[in-house]
Amino acid sequence: MASDDVVITPYRDGPLLVRGPFKLADQDGNVIEIGRKTVALCRCGKSRTRPFCDGTHQLIRFRAPSGPEDGRRAGSADRARFARD
């Protein structure tokens, strides 16, 4: 990995860990100051410091894989739509 590469790693049942030089902005384009090169971003939606992870995922027993999820777990209407695409 080059020193200017950004790597985002989703941790199983945990946050997205972002490593490398990056800029974080809110939906209005305002830069969110972070002051470091590695940041854990919340995936469970329950952190009190969103968009950053505060470890709440452990308390609420958040579950998510570290890899892509399989779309076959979606409802039958979703499966039919995926089959047509």
N, C-alpha and C positions, 0 to 999 in steps of 0.2 A: 504494500500500500504506500503510495507516494504521500509526502507530507501535506499536499494540498487536496487529497481525496477526502470526500465525506462518506462515511459509512453509517448506515442506519440499521441497527440490529433489533428486531422484535424479540423480547425475552418471553419464553413460555410463561403464561399466567402473570406477566409483569409489564413493564414499560417498554417504550421504544428508546433504545440508547443511541444517541447521535454523537459520533466522534468525527473530529476534523473541523476545519474552518467553515463556518456557515453563518447565515443571517436568519434570524427568526422574526417574523412580522405578524401582526394581527390581521384580521380580515379587512381592515381599513388601510393597510400598508404601513402602519406605525411600527417601527422597529422595537422589539422587546430586547432590552439589554440583558445579556447573560453573563458576560465576563469570564467565560471559560470555554475550553475546546470540547468538552464532553458534557452532555446533558441528558437526563432521563426525562422523556416526555410521557405524560399520563395516557394510558390506553383504556383504563376502566371508567373514566369520566367522573370519578368520585373524589379526586384529589382536592384538597383545600388550597393548593397552590397552582392550579391549572394555569397554563398548559404543562406545568412541571409535575413530576411524580413525587408524592410524599410518602409512599409506602402503603397507602390505604388499600390498594389491591389485595394485600395480604389479609387485612381485616375482613374484607367483604367476600373473600374467596373467589376473586375474579379468575375466570378461566378463558384462556385463548392460546392457540398454538403459536409456536415461534415461526412456523412456515405459513404458506398460504392456506386458507381454509378451502375445503372441498364444497363447491356449490351444490352438490347432490343432497346436502342436508337441508336445503331450502324446502319450502312448502310445495305442494303439487303444482299449483299455478305457476310458481317460479320455475320449476323443472320444465314445464311445458314451454314457457317462454324461452328458456335457455336452449331447449332442443330446436326451436325454430331459428335461432340466431346463427 
